[in-house]
Amino acid sequence: APAEDSLAVIEEAVAVDVDPEPAPVEAEVAPVDPNRPTDAEVEEASKDIDLSGLENFAESWDSYTEKYAPFFWHIPKAGGSSIKDIMGACHRFVMATEFGVTDGHIEDTEIAIVYPKVPGGGGGDRSPFVNVDTSTVAGIERAAQMGFADANLAEAVVSPFLWEANALFTQTAKGRLFSVFRHPVDRAISMFYYIQIADWEPSYAPELQSWTLQQYAESDRIENNWMTRQLSNTLGGDLDDSHLRLAMEVIRRKFLVGIMKRLEESMTRFEKFFHWTYHVNPPNQEACRKRLTSGGSNSNSKNKKDKPKPGEPVWELIAAQNVFDIQLYEYIETLFEEQEAFVTGIPDNFREVDATCCKCDPPTYPPEGFECPQAILNEEL
């Protein structure tokens, strides 16, 4: 029978790192942009594209190996918090996020697995983290200096940075990129409502609470082709087709892609590809996963807003700020279908195949061994 490891404990861990937002606002599907390059055009144009700045990340078609650390590129307002919480709270992975330097661990000088105390107290087991902060450039530099890659402690890494994160890894200890993507218009709408209420974020903008979505779309506050800029490492200035081609090539060569509107299917693919199996308490872990894939991390259905439709003025205003991102997203949708080949023959319930339970009595372990998360209560000093 399972030892004391209730779903409440897992939910306590989820609360450590959530991303409150209104329930997802999904616009109607727009017609495919006829200007988007074909797959053949993308491959032909990629021949002269230099991706040496991402050389420490594996190629997307490389076979799975435990030597490569799963690296989740966290796109704001695209379902990333749910994936992050499934990995940390449900699968109970040793995570590298911003939380590893809390509880005084920013002063640590040697790389290690730590169990920071959850703010606000309360019972429940703490969760394991590597004592680094991958959410800032300074934190990434510190982690690299501490020997993050060669230590091989993190079972999953999460960061909003891409090109800067190349420094976390080496040619012999690479990262493996994956992410979840959302239609750019939907993401922009969600961002507008989020920054009105997110007083814990640097981007918090309470003055927008009196704005309409149209005012936001017409202002210089709205993001411009955020994905294309991040992926092409071009945060400022004008964009052209060369930046879109570079962004597409980064996605094609480096990413295992997921889609927010198909979140459960995307998470299943990640689990199959990375060979993630439950080892702590499978029934509770599966319940935790089901809750997060069906409802999201701290989603707020009561705050759901009306959604504009393609062709309506507001939708078109937002789309005009995301001309390249919309083409990129359509390419990602195509790639999502193609990458199904990466996990051919692996059952959808792989996470439960040969699962073991280190929190059961008696405990069980996989043949290769497994270090069970320490039972350190949050209330302990």
C-alpha positions as CSV (number, residue, x, y, z in Angstrom):
1,A,0.0,0.0,0.0
2,P,1.2,3.5,-0.7
3,A,3.0,5.3,2.2
4,E,1.9,8.8,3.2
5,D,2.3,10.8,0.0
6,S,-1.1,12.3,-0.7
7,L,-2.2,14.4,-3.7
8,A,-2.4,17.3,-1.3
9,V,1.4,17.1,-0.9
10,I,1.8,17.2,-4.6
11,E,-0.6,20.2,-4.9
12,E,1.5,21.9,-2.3
13,A,4.5,21.6,-4.6
14,V,2.5,22.9,-7.5
15,A,1.7,26.1,-5.6
16,V,5.4,26.8,-5.4
17,D,5.7,28.0,-8.9
18,V,2.5,28.8,-10.8
19,D,1.6,31.4,-13.4
20,P,-1.9,32.8,-12.7
21,E,-3.7,33.9,-15.7
22,P,-7.2,34.1,-17.1
23,A,-8.5,30.9,-18.7
24,P,-7.0,30.5,-22.3
25,V,-8.6,32.7,-24.9
26,E,-8.5,30.9,-28.2
27,A,-9.4,32.8,-31.4
28,E,-11.1,31.1,-34.3
29,V,-8.7,29.4,-36.7
30,A,-7.5,31.8,-39.4
31,P,-6.8,30.7,-43.0
32,V,-3.2,29.6,-43.5
33,D,-1.1,32.5,-44.6
34,P,-0.3,32.0,-48.4
35,N,3.0,33.9,-47.9
36,R,4.4,31.3,-45.5
37,P,7.4,29.5,-47.0
38,T,6.9,25.8,-47.9
39,D,8.8,23.1,-46.1
40,A,11.1,22.7,-49.2
41,E,11.7,26.5,-49.2
42,V,12.6,26.5,-45.6
43,E,15.1,23.6,-46.0
44,E,16.7,25.2,-49.1
45,A,17.0,28.6,-47.4
46,S,18.6,27.0,-44.3
47,K,21.8,25.9,-46.1
48,D,23.5,29.2,-45.3
49,I,22.1,29.7,-41.8
50,D,24.6,29.6,-38.9
51,L,23.4,28.0,-35.7
52,S,26.8,27.7,-34.0
53,G,25.4,29.9,-31.2
54,L,23.2,27.0,-30.2
55,E,25.8,24.3,-30.7
56,N,25.4,23.0,-27.2
57,F,21.8,21.9,-27.9
58,A,21.2,18.6,-29.7
59,E,19.6,18.4,-33.1
60,S,15.9,17.7,-33.1
61,W,16.3,14.4,-35.0
62,D,19.1,13.1,-32.8
63,S,18.1,9.8,-31.1
64,Y,17.2,10.0,-27.4
65,T,20.0,9.7,-24.9
66,E,20.1,10.2,-21.2
67,K,23.3,12.3,-21.7
68,Y,21.2,15.2,-23.0
69,A,19.3,17.3,-20.4
70,P,15.7,18.2,-21.3
71,F,15.5,22.0,-21.6
72,F,12.1,23.5,-21.7
73,W,12.0,26.9,-23.3
74,H,9.2,28.7,-21.4
75,I,7.2,31.1,-23.6
76,P,5.0,33.4,-21.6
77,K,1.2,32.7,-21.8
78,A,1.6,29.6,-23.8
79,G,0.8,26.8,-21.4
80,G,4.4,26.5,-20.1
81,S,3.5,26.8,-16.4
82,S,1.4,23.6,-16.7
83,I,4.2,21.7,-18.3
84,K,6.6,23.0,-15.8
85,D,4.4,22.0,-12.9
86,I,3.8,18.5,-14.4
87,M,7.5,17.9,-14.5
88,G,8.2,19.3,-11.0
89,A,5.1,18.5,-9.0
90,C,3.8,15.4,-10.7
91,H,6.9,13.6,-12.1
92,R,8.8,14.9,-9.1
93,F,11.9,15.7,-11.2
94,V,15.0,17.5,-9.9
95,M,14.4,20.8,-11.5
96,A,16.6,23.7,-12.5
97,T,14.4,26.9,-12.4
98,E,14.5,30.1,-10.5
99,F,13.4,28.4,-7.3
100,G,16.7,26.7,-6.6
101,V,18.3,29.8,-5.2
102,T,15.6,30.6,-2.7
103,D,15.8,29.9,1.0
104,G,19.4,31.3,1.0
105,H,20.9,29.1,-1.7
106,I,21.9,32.0,-3.8
107,E,25.0,32.1,-1.5
108,D,26.0,28.5,-2.4
109,T,29.4,28.2,-4.0
110,E,29.1,24.5,-5.1
111,I,26.5,22.9,-7.3
112,A,24.1,20.6,-5.4
113,I,20.5,19.4,-5.1
114,V,18.7,21.3,-2.5
115,Y,15.2,21.3,-1.0
116,P,14.2,25.0,-0.5
117,K,11.4,25.8,1.9
118,V,8.1,26.8,0.3
119,P,7.1,30.4,1.1
120,G,4.2,30.7,3.4
121,G,4.9,27.6,5.4
122,G,2.5,24.7,5.5
123,G,3.1,20.9,5.5
124,G,4.0,18.6,2.8
125,D,7.3,17.4,1.3
126,R,9.6,19.9,-0.3
127,S,10.6,19.4,-3.9
128,P,14.2,18.9,-5.1
129,F,16.0,21.6,-7.2
130,V,19.5,22.4,-8.4
131,N,20.8,25.4,-6.5
132,V,20.8,27.7,-9.6
133,D,18.6,30.3,-11.2
134,T,17.9,29.7,-14.9
135,S,15.4,32.5,-15.2
136,T,17.9,35.3,-15.6
137,V,21.1,35.8,-17.7
138,A,23.1,36.4,-14.6
139,G,21.8,33.2,-13.1
140,I,22.7,31.3,-16.2
141,E,26.2,32.6,-16.1
142,R,26.5,31.7,-12.4
143,A,25.2,28.2,-13.1
144,A,27.7,27.7,-16.0
145,Q,30.6,28.9,-13.7
146,M,29.5,26.4,-11.1
147,G,29.8,23.5,-13.6
148,F,26.1,22.9,-14.1
149,A,26.5,20.8,-17.3
150,D,29.1,18.3,-16.0
151,A,27.4,18.0,-12.7
152,N,24.4,16.4,-14.5
153,L,22.0,16.9,-11.6
154,A,19.0,18.4,-13.3
155,E,16.4,16.1,-14.7
156,A,14.7,19.0,-16.4
157,V,15.7,22.7,-17.0
158,V,13.3,25.6,-17.5
159,S,14.2,29.0,-18.8
160,P,12.7,31.9,-20.9
161,F,16.1,32.4,-22.4
162,L,17.4,30.5,-25.5
163,W,20.6,31.7,-27.0
164,E,22.0,32.8,-23.6
165,A,21.2,29.3,-22.2
166,N,23.7,27.7,-24.7
167,A,26.3,28.5,-22.0
168,L,24.7,26.1,-19.6
169,F,25.8,23.1,-21.6
170,T,28.9,21.7,-23.4
171,Q,29.6,19.6,-26.4
172,T,29.8,16.5,-24.1
173,A,26.8,17.5,-22.0
174,K,24.2,18.9,-24.3
175,G,20.7,20.3,-23.7
176,R,17.7,19.0,-25.6
177,L,15.2,21.7,-26.4
178,F,11.4,21.4,-26.3
179,S,8.5,23.8,-25.8
180,V,4.8,24.4,-26.1
181,F,3.6,27.0,-28.6
182,R,0.4,29.1,-28.8
183,H,-1.3,31.0,-31.6
184,P,0.3,34.5,-31.4
185,V,-3.0,36.4,-31.4
186,D,-4.3,34.2,-28.5
187,R,-1.0,34.7,-26.6
188,A,-1.2,38.5,-27.1
189,I,-4.7,38.6,-25.8
190,S,-3.8,36.5,-22.7
191,M,-0.7,38.7,-22.1
192,F,-2.9,41.9,-22.1
193,Y,-5.2,40.6,-19.4
194,Y,-2.3,39.0,-17.4
195,I,-0.2,42.1,-17.0
196,Q,-3.2,44.0,-15.7
197,I,-3.3,41.8,-12.6
198,A,0.1,40.2,-12.2
199,D,1.5,42.5,-9.5
200,W,4.4,40.1,-8.9
201,E,5.7,40.5,-12.4
202,P,8.1,43.2,-13.6
203,S,5.7,43.7,-16.6
204,Y,2.8,44.5,-14.2
205,A,0.8,47.4,-15.8
206,P,-2.2,48.3,-13.6
207,E,-2.8,51.4,-15.8
208,L,-4.0,49.0,-18.5
209,Q,-7.0,47.9,-16.4
210,S,-9.0,50.8,-17.9
211,W,-7.9,50.0,-21.4
212,T,-9.9,48.1,-24.0
213,L,-8.2,45.3,-26.0
214,Q,-8.4,47.6,-29.1
215,Q,-6.5,50.4,-27.3
216,Y,-3.8,47.9,-26.4
217,A,-3.6,46.6,-29.9
218,E,-3.2,50.1,-31.3
219,S,-0.6,51.1,-28.7
220,D,3.2,50.6,-28.6
221,R,2.7,48.4,-25.5
222,I,1.8,45.3,-27.5
223,E,4.6,42.9,-28.3
224,N,5.8,42.7,-31.9
225,N,6.6,39.2,-33.3
226,W,7.9,38.0,-29.9
227,M,8.7,34.4,-31.0
228,T,10.5,35.4,-34.2
229,R,12.6,38.0,-32.3
230,Q,13.6,35.5,-29.6
231,L,14.4,32.7,-31.9
232,S,16.4,34.9,-34.3
233,N,18.1,36.7,-31.4
234,T,16.9,40.0,-32.8
235,L,15.2,41.8,-29.9
236,G,15.1,45.2,-31.4
237,G,14.9,46.9,-34.9
238,D,13.0,45.9,-38.0
239,L,12.4,42.3,-39.0
240,D,12.4,40.8,-42.5
241,D,12.1,37.4,-44.1
242,S,15.7,36.4,-43.1
243,H,14.7,36.6,-39.5
244,L,11.7,34.4,-40.1
245,R,13.9,31.9,-41.9
246,L,16.3,31.8,-39.1
247,A,13.5,31.3,-36.5
248,M,12.1,28.5,-38.6
249,E,15.5,26.8,-38.9
250,V,16.0,27.0,-35.1
251,I,12.7,25.3,-34.6
252,R,13.3,22.7,-37.3
253,R,16.8,21.7,-36.2
254,K,16.6,22.2,-32.4
255,F,13.1,21.8,-31.0
256,L,10.7,19.0,-30.1
257,V,7.5,21.0,-30.4
258,G,4.2,20.9,-28.5
259,I,0.9,22.9,-29.1
260,M,-1.0,24.5,-26.3
261,K,-4.4,23.7,-27.7
262,R,-3.3,20.0,-27.7
263,L,-1.6,20.2,-24.3
264,E,-2.3,16.7,-23.1
265,E,-1.1,15.2,-26.4
266,S,2.0,17.4,-26.3
267,M,2.8,16.3,-22.7
268,T,2.3,12.6,-23.7
269,R,4.8,13.1,-26.6
270,F,7.4,14.7,-24.3
271,E,7.0,11.8,-21.9
272,K,7.4,9.2,-24.7
273,F,10.4,11.0,-26.3
274,F,12.3,11.5,-23.0
275,H,11.3,8.1,-21.6
276,W,9.7,9.6,-18.5
277,T,8.2,7.0,-16.2
278,Y,6.6,7.4,-12.7
279,H,8.8,6.3,-9.9
280,V,7.5,8.0,-6.8
281,N,3.8,7.2,-6.3
282,P,2.1,6.4,-9.7
283,P,-1.6,6.9,-8.7
284,N,-0.9,10.3,-7.1
285,Q,1.4,11.3,-9.9
286,E,-1.2,10.4,-12.6
287,A,-3.9,12.3,-10.7
288,C,-1.7,15.4,-10.5
289,R,-0.9,15.2,-14.2
290,K,-4.6,14.8,-15.1
291,R,-5.6,17.9,-13.1
292,L,-2.9,20.0,-14.7
293,T,-3.5,18.9,-18.3
294,S,-7.3,19.4,-17.9
295,G,-7.4,22.6,-16.0
296,G,-3.9,24.2,-16.2
297,S,-1.8,25.8,-13.5
298,N,-4.1,28.0,-11.4
299,S,-6.4,28.8,-14.4
300,N,-9.2,31.2,-13.7
301,S,-12.3,30.3,-15.7
302,K,-14.3,33.0,-14.0
303,N,-12.1,35.6,-15.6
304,K,-12.6,34.4,-19.1
305,K,-12.9,37.2,-21.7
306,D,-14.8,37.5,-25.0
307,K,-12.6,36.5,-27.9
308,P,-12.2,38.3,-31.2
309,K,-12.5,36.4,-34.4
310,P,-10.4,36.5,-37.5
311,G,-11.5,39.3,-39.7
312,E,-12.7,41.5,-36.9
313,P,-10.8,44.8,-36.4
314,V,-9.2,43.9,-33.1
315,W,-8.0,40.5,-34.3
316,E,-6.5,42.0,-37.4
317,L,-4.8,44.7,-35.4
318,I,-3.1,42.1,-33.2
319,A,-2.3,39.9,-36.2
320,A,-0.6,42.9,-37.9
321,Q,1.9,43.0,-35.0
322,N,2.6,39.3,-35.4
323,V,2.9,38.8,-39.2
324,F,6.1,36.7,-38.9
325,D,5.0,34.9,-35.7
326,I,1.8,33.7,-37.3
327,Q,3.7,32.2,-40.2
328,L,6.1,30.6,-37.7
329,Y,3.3,29.2,-35.7
330,E,1.7,27.6,-38.8
331,Y,5.0,26.0,-39.6
332,I,5.2,24.7,-36.0
333,E,1.8,23.1,-36.4
334,T,3.0,21.3,-39.4
335,L,6.1,20.2,-37.6
336,F,4.1,18.9,-34.7
337,E,2.4,16.4,-37.0
338,E,5.7,15.4,-38.6
339,Q,7.4,14.8,-35.3
340,E,5.0,12.1,-34.4
341,A,7.5,9.9,-36.2
342,F,10.0,10.6,-33.3
343,V,7.9,8.4,-30.9
344,T,6.5,5.8,-33.3
345,G,5.9,2.5,-31.5
346,I,6.0,4.0,-28.0
347,P,2.7,3.6,-26.2
348,D,0.8,6.7,-25.0
349,N,0.8,5.4,-21.5
350,F,4.6,5.0,-21.4
351,R,4.7,7.0,-18.2
352,E,2.9,4.1,-16.4
353,V,4.8,1.2,-18.1
354,D,7.1,-0.4,-15.7
355,A,6.3,2.3,-13.2
356,T,7.7,1.9,-9.6
357,C,6.8,3.4,-6.3
358,C,9.5,4.5,-3.9
359,K,6.9,5.9,-1.5
360,C,5.1,2.6,-1.2
361,D,5.4,0.1,1.6
362,P,7.4,-1.9,0.6
363,P,9.0,0.5,-1.9
364,T,9.9,-0.6,-5.4
365,Y,12.6,0.7,-7.7
366,P,13.6,0.4,-11.4
367,P,16.5,-1.9,-12.3
368,E,18.8,1.1,-13.0
369,G,18.1,2.5,-9.6
370,F,16.3,5.7,-8.5
371,E,16.9,8.2,-5.7
372,C,13.5,8.9,-4.1
373,P,12.8,12.6,-3.2
374,Q,13.7,13.2,0.4
375,A,10.8,13.4,2.8
376,I,11.7,16.9,4.1
377,L,8.6,18.6,5.4
378,N,8.1,22.2,4.5
379,E,7.7,23.2,8.1
380,E,11.2,21.9,9.0
381,L,14.1,24.3,9.3
